[in-house]
């Protein structure tokens, strides 16, 4: 099985997390909402698969390169 690691693209704050381990996602599904510079940025699943790990929580401040989620496909 392959893994896709979804990383934080920009410094910001996680407003909400829409997935939990075990969830099935489709490409384009929203994983979380990242607020940066007063803008809300939806972080989308790049592939269809199953969430094996979630690395962020709501209200957490994150930096680029940190893991948002791991998707197995």
Secondary structure, DSSP 8 states (H G I E B T S, - for coil): --EEEEE--SSEEEEEE---TT-EE-TT-EEEEEEETTEEEEEE-SSSEEEEEE---TT-EE-TT-EEEEEE-
